[in-house]
Amino acid sequence: MRRSQCRSFQITFILGLCLFVWFFVSYKWFKNSPYYKISESQFDPSISKVLSSLNSWNLRTRQDLPNQSQEAAKLKSRDNLYKNVVFERLNDIPEVKEGVLEFIQRSEQHVLVKNETGSYFIEKYGNYSSLCTDLHSDIQDLFCMTKLPYLEDVKNPCWYELGCDGKLDCDQTLRLRCLPYYHILGCAKCATTDVYNRLIQHPQIFSNNGILHKEALWWSWYKYGITNWNIKRIQTFEEYTSRFDNTAEHIQTLIQDGSKLVRKIITGDASPPDFWDFRAWPLLAQNKGPEPTILTPHIMKYIYRKPKFILILRNPTDRLYSDYYFSGYGDNPYSFHQDIVNSIWTIENCLMNHTVQHCFYSADIFAKLKSRIHFGCYVVYLKEWLKMFDRDQFYIVRTEDYADDVDKYIAEIFDFLEVGKQHI
């Protein structure tokens, strides 16, 4: 009997110890996750923090850009990073030297910079944005990336960098990389998939390697290691560009053949969350205050040459009803009514004390909502995009109009993208 009791005690002790270790490891992982950092840093429940935040919101404070002395100090600190590195300036591009930072002369106007984060042809050394803040963050600060040297004779935004991963038809030292020429920004449940699938039927428009060969989901989700409600592995800018390797491979072949089609081939990214999901703004190093100063449009403006954006917008009520069932919030009219009422109350309650930006871009508010009702406030998000890009870079159509005459609007989008006429 005693031996049996002793064995039971040992088993119980071992199981308890395993459970304790599991809880400890899970807590440490969650503590270090990006999503936890958003909630912890942005939503301190203390009264002093709330009062301080309210005072800042009332004053409409914004982070100032670095002044000249700050920028000079920043450049000086970058020079210190390179003081123990050998710099090379050569007429011919050599084989890649692992672990060495290289400055390689390509022409009088361009220099190739290579370090552990990538390699890029740039116009001159130190060609960073003044917004560059964090060179060593887990989440890439794209303002610290040198300007991409887009090829002038190629319509789609593409450039060469060192290396070849075996997937692309490239030589031993150079690899062609591409970004999308256009983005279908949204909105969700407004017929973005139908528009995209019709566009890629055009012989000059290529699909991508994202979800459904449509959605890369990088700018607002994978860049920060989040999705709709879940935490994911953080993905790099290089992983994002790999979604367009099929287009890069085709364009590389055209370049080698001397074909003029390089001035016609394009690819796109149809990721609706890019339009509205700014929840991860506290993870951007430039955002120090209670509200964001930098969002996805600001980053895209720095990275791109002149992208084109397509927006298809549906009646907000119809869009909400479709999205509610699609997203799995509920399965009957009663739950729909109750959840929408609760969602409206949550947003209105937030707006009593905070700004529209705070409430609509908040990870905390998003987690409380019983529906994605805020998507339908299109103007809130569109204003952010129009701050950074000209109106002629957007093609906007209502879902209802599109459904009435699909051929007409697809033809208009082809014109907007400057591709040849094609009957779909």
C-alpha positions as CSV (number, residue, x, y, z in Angstrom):
1,M,0.0,0.0,0.0
2,R,2.7,2.4,1.0
3,R,4.7,1.6,-2.2
4,S,1.6,2.3,-4.3
5,Q,1.0,5.6,-2.5
6,C,4.7,6.5,-3.0
7,R,4.4,5.8,-6.8
8,S,1.3,7.9,-7.0
9,F,3.0,10.8,-5.3
10,Q,6.0,10.5,-7.6
11,I,3.7,10.5,-10.7
12,T,1.8,13.5,-9.4
13,F,5.0,15.4,-8.6
14,I,6.4,14.7,-12.1
15,L,3.2,15.8,-13.8
16,G,3.0,18.9,-11.7
17,L,6.6,19.8,-12.5
18,C,6.0,19.3,-16.3
19,L,2.9,21.5,-16.1
20,F,4.9,24.2,-14.3
21,V,7.6,24.1,-16.9
22,W,5.1,24.3,-19.7
23,F,3.3,27.3,-18.2
24,F,6.7,29.1,-17.6
25,V,7.9,28.5,-21.2
26,S,4.5,29.6,-22.7
27,Y,4.6,32.8,-20.5
28,K,8.1,33.7,-21.6
29,W,7.2,33.2,-25.3
30,F,4.1,35.3,-25.0
31,K,5.9,37.9,-23.0
32,N,8.4,38.4,-25.9
33,S,5.8,38.2,-28.7
34,P,5.1,41.4,-30.8
35,Y,1.4,41.2,-30.0
36,Y,2.0,41.3,-26.3
37,K,4.3,44.3,-26.7
38,I,1.6,46.2,-28.5
39,S,-0.9,45.6,-25.7
40,E,1.6,46.2,-22.9
41,S,3.2,49.4,-24.3
42,Q,0.0,51.0,-25.6
43,F,-2.6,50.2,-23.0
44,D,-1.3,50.9,-19.5
45,P,-4.4,50.9,-17.3
46,S,-2.9,53.2,-14.7
47,I,-4.8,56.5,-14.1
48,S,-1.6,58.6,-14.4
49,K,-0.9,57.0,-17.8
50,V,-4.4,57.6,-19.0
51,L,-4.4,61.3,-17.9
52,S,-1.0,61.7,-19.5
53,S,-2.2,60.2,-22.8
54,L,-5.4,62.3,-22.8
55,N,-3.3,65.4,-22.3
56,S,-1.1,64.5,-25.2
57,W,-4.1,63.7,-27.4
58,N,-5.7,67.1,-26.6
59,L,-2.5,68.9,-27.5
60,R,-2.3,66.9,-30.8
61,T,1.3,66.2,-30.3
62,R,3.3,64.8,-33.2
63,Q,6.9,63.5,-33.3
64,D,9.2,66.0,-35.0
65,L,11.6,64.9,-37.7
66,P,15.2,64.8,-36.7
67,N,17.1,68.1,-36.9
68,Q,20.4,68.5,-38.7
69,S,22.5,68.0,-35.5
70,Q,20.6,64.8,-34.7
71,E,21.0,63.5,-38.3
72,A,24.7,64.3,-38.2
73,A,25.1,62.3,-35.0
74,K,23.2,59.5,-36.5
75,L,25.5,59.3,-39.6
76,K,28.5,59.5,-37.3
77,S,27.2,56.5,-35.3
78,R,26.8,54.6,-38.6
79,D,30.3,55.3,-39.5
80,N,31.4,53.7,-36.2
81,L,29.7,50.5,-37.2
82,Y,31.9,50.3,-40.2
83,K,35.3,51.3,-38.7
84,N,36.6,47.7,-38.5
85,V,35.4,46.7,-42.0
86,V,37.4,46.7,-45.2
87,F,35.7,48.8,-47.9
88,E,36.4,47.9,-51.6
89,R,35.8,50.0,-54.7
90,L,36.2,47.9,-57.8
91,N,35.3,48.3,-61.5
92,D,34.0,44.7,-61.7
93,I,31.6,43.0,-59.3
94,P,33.6,40.1,-57.6
95,E,32.3,36.9,-56.1
96,V,30.2,37.4,-52.9
97,K,32.5,37.5,-49.9
98,E,30.6,36.1,-46.9
99,G,30.6,38.3,-43.8
100,V,32.3,41.3,-45.5
101,L,30.6,44.7,-46.1
102,E,31.5,45.8,-49.6
103,F,31.2,49.1,-51.4
104,I,31.5,48.2,-55.1
105,Q,31.6,50.8,-57.8
106,R,29.1,50.0,-60.6
107,S,29.0,53.3,-62.4
108,E,29.7,57.0,-61.6
109,Q,26.1,57.3,-60.3
110,H,25.6,54.0,-58.4
111,V,27.5,52.2,-55.7
112,L,26.6,48.7,-54.5
113,V,26.4,48.4,-50.7
114,K,26.4,44.9,-49.2
115,N,26.1,44.0,-45.5
116,E,24.4,41.4,-43.4
117,T,20.9,42.7,-44.1
118,G,21.1,42.8,-47.9
119,S,22.8,44.4,-50.8
120,Y,21.5,47.3,-52.9
121,F,22.7,49.6,-55.6
122,I,22.4,53.2,-54.3
123,E,23.2,56.6,-55.6
124,K,25.7,57.4,-52.9
125,Y,26.9,56.3,-49.5
126,G,24.6,57.2,-46.6
127,N,21.4,57.4,-48.7
128,Y,19.1,56.7,-45.8
129,S,15.8,58.4,-45.0
130,S,16.0,61.0,-42.2
131,L,13.3,58.8,-40.5
132,C,15.8,55.9,-40.1
133,T,15.6,55.0,-36.4
134,D,16.4,51.4,-35.7
135,L,19.0,49.4,-37.7
136,H,18.8,46.3,-35.5
137,S,15.2,45.7,-34.7
138,D,13.5,42.4,-35.2
139,I,11.0,44.2,-37.3
140,Q,12.8,45.8,-40.2
141,D,12.9,49.6,-40.3
142,L,12.6,50.1,-44.0
143,F,13.6,53.8,-43.6
144,C,17.1,52.5,-42.8
145,M,17.2,50.6,-46.1
146,T,19.0,52.3,-49.0
147,K,16.9,53.5,-51.9
148,L,16.2,50.7,-54.4
149,P,17.7,51.4,-57.9
150,Y,14.8,50.5,-60.0
151,L,15.6,49.7,-63.6
152,E,14.5,52.5,-65.8
153,D,13.6,50.4,-68.9
154,V,11.5,47.9,-66.9
155,K,7.9,48.9,-66.3
156,N,7.4,46.9,-63.1
157,P,9.5,48.1,-60.1
158,C,12.6,45.7,-60.3
159,W,16.2,46.0,-59.4
160,Y,19.4,43.9,-59.2
161,E,21.1,42.7,-56.0
162,L,23.8,40.3,-55.2
163,G,23.2,36.5,-55.1
164,C,21.1,33.8,-56.7
165,D,19.0,31.3,-54.8
166,G,18.8,28.8,-57.6
167,K,15.1,29.6,-58.4
168,L,15.8,32.5,-60.8
169,D,17.6,32.6,-64.1
170,C,20.5,34.9,-63.0
171,D,24.2,34.9,-63.2
172,Q,26.6,34.1,-60.4
173,T,26.6,37.4,-58.7
174,L,23.4,39.3,-59.6
175,R,19.7,38.5,-59.0
176,L,16.7,40.4,-60.2
177,R,14.1,41.3,-57.5
178,C,10.7,42.9,-58.0
179,L,7.9,44.5,-56.1
180,P,4.3,44.8,-57.3
181,Y,3.4,47.5,-59.8
182,Y,-0.1,47.8,-58.4
183,H,-1.9,47.0,-55.1
184,I,-5.6,46.1,-54.8
185,L,-6.0,47.6,-51.3
186,G,-9.6,46.6,-50.7
187,C,-11.8,46.4,-49.2
188,A,-12.5,43.0,-47.7
189,K,-15.8,41.4,-49.1
190,C,-16.1,44.0,-51.8
191,A,-15.2,41.8,-54.8
192,T,-11.4,42.2,-54.6
193,T,-10.8,38.5,-55.6
194,D,-13.1,38.8,-58.6
195,V,-11.3,41.9,-59.8
196,Y,-7.8,40.4,-59.3
197,N,-8.7,37.1,-61.0
198,R,-9.9,38.9,-64.0
199,L,-6.9,41.2,-64.2
200,I,-4.4,38.3,-64.2
201,Q,-6.1,36.9,-67.3
202,H,-4.3,39.6,-69.2
203,P,-1.1,38.3,-70.8
204,Q,0.9,41.3,-69.4
205,I,-0.3,40.9,-65.8
206,F,1.3,38.2,-63.7
207,S,0.0,36.7,-60.4
208,N,2.2,36.3,-57.3
209,N,3.1,33.4,-55.0
210,G,1.0,34.6,-52.0
211,I,-2.2,33.1,-50.7
212,L,-4.5,32.1,-53.6
213,H,-1.7,33.6,-55.8
214,K,-3.2,36.9,-54.7
215,E,-2.5,38.0,-51.2
216,A,1.1,38.5,-49.8
217,L,-0.4,40.0,-46.6
218,W,3.0,41.5,-45.7
219,W,2.7,45.3,-45.3
220,S,0.2,45.2,-42.4
221,W,0.5,41.6,-41.1
222,Y,3.5,39.4,-41.8
223,K,6.0,42.3,-41.4
224,Y,4.9,42.5,-37.7
225,G,4.3,38.8,-37.1
226,I,0.5,39.0,-36.8
227,T,-2.6,38.1,-38.8
228,N,-6.2,38.7,-38.1
229,W,-6.2,37.4,-34.6
230,N,-3.1,35.3,-34.4
231,I,0.7,35.6,-33.9
232,K,3.0,34.5,-36.6
233,R,6.7,34.4,-37.4
234,I,8.0,37.9,-38.4
235,Q,8.8,37.9,-42.1
236,T,11.5,40.1,-43.8
237,F,11.3,42.4,-46.7
238,E,13.4,39.9,-48.7
239,E,10.7,37.2,-48.0
240,Y,8.1,39.6,-49.3
241,T,9.9,40.2,-52.5
242,S,10.2,36.5,-53.0
243,R,6.5,36.4,-53.5
244,F,7.1,38.0,-56.9
245,D,10.0,35.8,-58.1
246,N,7.9,34.3,-60.9
247,T,7.6,37.8,-62.4
248,A,11.2,38.5,-61.8
249,E,12.2,35.3,-63.6
250,H,10.1,36.1,-66.6
251,I,11.4,39.7,-66.8
252,Q,15.0,38.5,-66.4
253,T,14.5,36.2,-69.4
254,L,13.1,39.1,-71.4
255,I,16.1,41.3,-70.5
256,Q,18.5,38.6,-71.6
257,D,16.5,38.2,-74.9
258,G,16.5,42.0,-75.5
259,S,12.7,41.9,-75.7
260,K,10.8,45.2,-75.5
261,L,8.1,43.3,-73.5
262,V,10.1,44.3,-70.3
263,R,8.3,47.7,-70.7
264,K,4.9,45.9,-70.5
265,I,5.0,43.1,-67.9
266,I,3.6,43.9,-64.4
267,T,2.5,42.0,-61.2
268,G,0.3,43.0,-58.3
269,D,-0.5,42.4,-54.7
270,A,-4.2,42.1,-53.6
271,S,-4.0,42.2,-49.8
272,P,-7.1,44.0,-48.4
273,P,-5.7,44.3,-44.8
274,D,-3.0,46.7,-46.2
275,F,-5.7,49.3,-46.6
276,W,-7.2,49.4,-43.1
277,D,-5.1,47.4,-40.6
278,F,-2.7,49.7,-38.8
279,R,-2.8,47.9,-35.4
280,A,0.9,47.3,-35.4
281,W,1.9,51.0,-35.5
282,P,3.4,50.9,-31.9
283,L,6.0,48.4,-33.2
284,L,7.4,51.0,-35.6
285,A,10.4,52.7,-34.1
286,Q,9.3,56.1,-35.3
287,N,6.1,56.1,-33.4
288,K,6.9,57.3,-29.9
289,G,3.7,59.1,-28.8
290,P,0.2,58.1,-28.0
291,E,-0.8,58.2,-31.7
292,P,1.0,57.1,-34.9
293,T,3.1,59.5,-37.0
294,I,4.2,56.7,-39.4
295,L,1.8,54.2,-41.0
296,T,1.9,51.8,-44.0
297,P,1.4,54.5,-46.6
298,H,4.5,56.5,-45.3
299,I,6.7,53.4,-45.6
300,M,5.4,52.5,-49.1
301,K,6.0,56.1,-50.2
302,Y,9.7,55.8,-49.2
303,I,10.2,52.3,-50.8
304,Y,8.2,52.7,-54.1
305,R,8.7,54.7,-57.3
306,K,5.1,55.5,-58.1
307,P,2.8,52.6,-57.3
308,K,-0.8,52.4,-58.4
309,F,-3.7,51.5,-56.1
310,I,-7.1,50.0,-56.8
311,L,-10.0,50.3,-54.4
312,I,-13.3,48.7,-54.7
313,L,-15.8,49.8,-52.0
314,R,-19.1,48.2,-51.2
315,N,-22.2,49.5,-49.4
316,P,-20.9,49.4,-45.8
317,T,-23.9,47.5,-44.4
318,D,-23.8,44.8,-47.1
319,R,-20.1,44.5,-46.7
320,L,-20.5,44.1,-42.9
321,Y,-23.2,41.4,-43.2
322,S,-21.0,39.4,-45.7
323,D,-17.9,39.8,-43.6
324,Y,-19.6,38.9,-40.4
325,Y,-20.4,35.4,-41.6
326,F,-17.2,35.0,-43.6
327,S,-15.1,35.7,-40.6
328,G,-17.0,33.3,-38.4
329,Y,-18.3,35.8,-35.8
330,G,-21.8,34.2,-35.8
331,D,-24.2,32.2,-37.8
332,N,-27.7,33.7,-37.3
333,P,-29.5,37.1,-37.5
334,Y,-29.9,37.3,-33.8
335,S,-26.1,37.0,-33.0
336,F,-25.5,39.4,-35.9
337,H,-27.7,42.1,-34.4
338,Q,-26.3,41.7,-30.9
339,D,-22.7,41.7,-32.0
340,I,-23.2,44.8,-34.2
341,V,-24.9,46.7,-31.3
342,N,-22.0,45.8,-29.0
343,S,-19.4,46.8,-31.6
344,I,-21.0,50.2,-32.2
345,W,-21.1,50.7,-28.4
346,T,-17.4,49.8,-28.1
347,I,-16.3,52.3,-30.8
348,E,-18.6,55.1,-29.5
349,N,-17.4,54.6,-26.0
350,C,-13.8,54.9,-27.2
351,L,-14.5,58.0,-29.2
352,M,-15.9,59.8,-26.1
353,N,-12.3,60.1,-24.8
354,H,-10.0,59.4,-27.7
355,T,-9.4,60.4,-31.4
356,V,-10.6,58.5,-34.4
357,Q,-7.0,57.4,-35.1
358,H,-6.6,56.0,-31.6
359,C,-9.9,54.0,-31.7
360,F,-9.7,52.7,-35.3
361,Y,-6.0,51.8,-35.3
362,S,-6.0,50.2,-31.8
363,A,-5.1,46.5,-31.3
364,D,-7.0,46.6,-28.0
365,I,-10.3,47.9,-29.5
366,F,-10.0,45.4,-32.4
367,A,-9.7,42.6,-29.9
368,K,-12.9,43.8,-28.1
369,L,-15.0,44.2,-31.3
370,K,-17.6,41.4,-32.1
371,S,-17.4,42.3,-35.8
372,R,-15.2,44.2,-38.2
373,I,-17.6,47.0,-38.5
374,H,-14.9,49.7,-38.6
375,F,-13.7,48.5,-42.1
376,G,-16.8,50.3,-43.5
377,C,-15.5,53.7,-42.5
378,Y,-13.5,53.9,-45.7
379,V,-12.8,57.6,-45.4
380,V,-10.8,57.2,-42.2
381,Y,-8.2,55.0,-43.9
382,L,-8.4,56.6,-47.3
383,K,-7.3,59.9,-45.8
384,E,-4.1,58.3,-44.6
385,W,-3.3,57.1,-48.1
386,L,-4.1,60.4,-49.8
387,K,-1.7,62.2,-47.4
388,M,1.2,60.3,-49.1
389,F,0.0,59.6,-52.7
390,D,-1.5,61.7,-55.4
391,R,-5.2,61.1,-56.3
392,D,-4.3,60.0,-59.8
393,Q,-2.5,57.0,-58.4
394,F,-5.8,55.6,-57.2
395,Y,-8.6,53.9,-59.2
396,I,-11.7,53.8,-57.0
397,V,-15.0,52.1,-58.0
398,R,-18.1,51.0,-56.1
399,T,-18.9,47.2,-55.9
400,E,-22.5,47.9,-57.0
401,D,-21.3,49.7,-60.2
402,Y,-18.7,47.1,-60.9
403,A,-21.3,44.3,-60.7
404,D,-23.6,46.1,-63.1
405,D,-21.0,46.4,-65.9
406,V,-17.9,44.2,-65.2
407,D,-16.4,44.5,-68.7
408,K,-16.6,48.3,-68.6
409,Y,-14.7,48.7,-65.3
410,I,-12.1,46.0,-66.0
411,A,-11.3,47.8,-69.2
412,E,-11.0,51.1,-67.2
413,I,-8.6,49.3,-64.8
414,F,-6.5,48.0,-67.7
415,D,-6.2,51.7,-68.9
416,F,-5.3,52.8,-65.4
417,L,-2.6,50.1,-65.3
418,E,-1.5,51.1,-68.8
419,V,-1.7,47.6,-70.3
420,G,-3.1,46.7,-73.7
421,K,-6.8,46.3,-74.2
422,Q,-7.9,42.7,-73.5
423,H,-11.4,41.2,-73.5
424,I,-12.0,39.2,-70.3
